[in-house]
Amino acid sequence: MSVFTKVSHEALTTFLQQYPLGALIGFQGIGEGVENTNYFVDTEDGRFVLTLFERLDYDDLPFFLGLMAHCADRGVPCPRPLQGHDGHVLRELCGKPAALVQRLRGSSALTPNVAQCHSAGQSLAQLHAAAHSFSIKAVNTRGREWRADTAAQVRPHLDDGGIALLDAALAADSAVGWERLPCGVIHADLFRDNVLFSGEEVSGIIDFYYACNDALIFDLAVMVNDWCFEQDGRLNRARYQALTEAYCALREPTSGERAAWGAVLCAGALRFWLSRLFDWYFPRDGDLVHVKEPSPYERILRYHVDHHALSL
């Protein structure tokens, strides 16, 4: 996503010769996100997205690329990885693992309306259902252990109020009882910019590179925190009701999930507050690195920690 690795026209032309896509017309770096290098690529056969994986290695990638193909086969509107002449979807470019995927139609709704939130909630439930039969497993690299370790690294940079918030959130995370919650494959990063719309209907779910096996309800919490809160940390209740009701209509939460919901929302907000704090205080080198401001997730986390209980 952020451009960490520059790709030359010559290198990309050679790379594309491994695919039945015609000649290269043009390409452009995508300057959003924080993990991978992404480019829009135009060839004689259409428009695609090229990803160079900056942190993931070859052993990790069959899960992500296989999951995308698996879900696309089951009607989820997600980008299908492209096979080269040799039938493989994973190869190398500029010394990094790389893949080409379909570029989906539609655009993100950064200020989604109620109908779009309803459609997004349905799509998350449909994704969980489609991924249920996917046999490869992957741990959550941003799970509870990572959250505890990263909290220890950023703690020295926080003021007293930040430390108190961090400790309260870690306590909520520890109290969830994750092992008792229904688990499956989750997207784990379904922010507004990772969902495409055509009108009010979802036309694409993208960026599967945090997907993993974890509590299904954690995926819903991640969505709620991004989709249903305003920049000042206030909850938009209309969006919240539309998104959660649409999800729950297709996958009924268990009583344990409902009981843990407030703490799971805290854990979801903590995960992204911590990742943004880490990137803020320990930035990575890159040509077009996009570091996201931590304060919006601090406000969301404070909303949850201050006992604004939300029902599910």
Sequence and secondary structure as in RCSB ss.txt:
>XXXX:A:sequence
MSVFTKVSHEALTTFLQQYPLGALIGFQGIGEGVENTNYFVDTEDGRFVLTLFERLDYDDLPFFLGLMAHCADRG
VPCPRPLQGHDGHVLRELCGKPAALVQRLRGSSALTPNVAQCHSAGQSLAQLHAAAHSFSIKAVNTRGREWRADT
AAQVRPHLDDGGIALLDAALAADSAVGWERLPCGVIHADLFRDNVLFSGEEVSGIIDFYYACNDALIFDLAVMVN
DWCFEQDGRLNRARYQALTEAYCALREPTSGERAAWGAVLCAGALRFWLSRLFDWYFPRDGDLVHVKEPSPYERI
LRYHVDHHALSL
>XXXX:A:secstr
  B S   HHHHHHHHTTSSS  EEEEEE    SSSEEEEEEETTEEEEEEE SS  TTTHHHHHHHHHHHHHTT
     B   TTS S EEETTEEEEEEE  S B  SS  HHHHHHHHHHHHHHHHHHTT       TTSHHHHHHH
HHHHGGGS HHHHHHHHHHHHHHHTS GGGS EEEE S   GGGEEEETTEEEEE   TT EEEEHHHHHHHHHH
HHSB TTS B HHHHHHHHHHHHHHS   HHHHHHHHHHHHHHHHHHHHHHHHHHHS    SB     SHHHHHH
HHHHHTT     
